[in-house]
């Protein structure tokens, strides 16, 4: 449970960007499959960005907690997909 809360603390810094991307996906193509592919590509980009910049120091904290980089970004992706699918389904109901 502590690891999940730590991962959610990492996700908190990216939740605003994720929400803005959800809005953009809704405007351009509210297809769930396209949203999943887009979020997957953006998660790979985020992983690359964190690994290649000075933000890599943030990962040391998570490694000390026993959370690997793969686990961190895969849980981040699945939480983000859950939020995105919920958001798209709610928007589709009202539009």
C-alpha positions in Angstrom: 0.0 0.0 0.0 2.9 2.3 0.8 4.4 1.7 -2.7 1.0 2.5 -4.3 0.8 5.8 -2.4 4.3 6.6 -3.4 3.5 6.0 -7.0 0.4 8.2 -6.7 2.6 10.9 -5.3 4.8 10.7 -8.4 1.7 10.8 -10.6 0.4 13.9 -8.8 3.0 16.1 -10.5 1.8 14.9 -13.9 -2.0 14.8 -13.3 -2.7 18.2 -14.7 -0.9 17.4 -18.0 -2.7 14.2 -18.2 -6.1 15.9 -17.8 -5.2 18.5 -20.5 -4.2 15.6 -22.8 -7.6 13.9 -22.0 -9.4 17.1 -23.1 -7.3 17.2 -26.3 -8.1 13.6 -27.0 -11.8 14.2 -26.4 -11.8 17.2 -28.8 -9.8 15.5 -31.7 -10.7 11.8 -31.5 -12.7 10.5 -28.5 -12.0 6.8 -29.5 -10.9 4.7 -26.5 -8.3 2.7 -28.5 -6.7 5.8 -29.9 -6.6 7.3 -26.4 -4.9 4.2 -25.0 -2.3 4.2 -27.8 -1.7 8.0 -27.2 -1.3 7.5 -23.5 1.1 4.6 -24.1 3.3 6.7 -26.4 3.2 9.6 -23.9 4.2 7.3 -21.1 7.2 6.1 -23.1 8.1 9.7 -23.8 7.8 10.6 -20.1 10.0 7.6 -19.2 12.6 8.7 -21.7 12.4 12.3 -20.5 12.8 11.3 -16.8 15.7 9.0 -17.6 17.7 11.4 -19.8 17.3 14.6 -17.8 18.1 15.8 -14.3 14.7 14.4 -13.2 16.4 11.0 -13.0 17.3 11.9 -9.4 13.6 11.5 -8.5 13.8 7.8 -9.4 16.4 7.2 -6.7 13.7 7.8 -4.1 11.4 5.2 -5.6 14.3 2.7 -6.1 15.0 3.1 -2.3 11.4 2.2 -1.6 11.8 -1.0 -3.7 9.9 0.3 -6.8 11.6 -0.4 -10.1 11.3 2.1 -12.9 9.3 -0.5 -14.9 6.8 -0.9 -12.1 6.6 2.8 -11.5 5.7 3.7 -15.1 3.5 0.6 -15.7 1.3 1.4 -12.7 1.4 5.1 -13.8 0.2 4.0 -17.2 -2.6 1.8 -15.9 -3.9 4.4 -13.5 -3.8 7.0 -16.2 -5.7 4.7 -18.6 -8.3 4.0 -16.0 -8.9 7.8 -15.5 -8.8 8.4 -19.3 -11.4 5.6 -20.1 -13.7 6.8 -17.3 -13.4 10.4 -18.6 -14.1 9.4 -22.2 -17.1 7.3 -21.3 -18.6 10.1 -19.2 -18.0 12.6 -21.9 -19.6 10.3 -24.5 -22.7 9.9 -22.4 -23.3 13.6 -22.2 -22.3 14.5 -25.8 
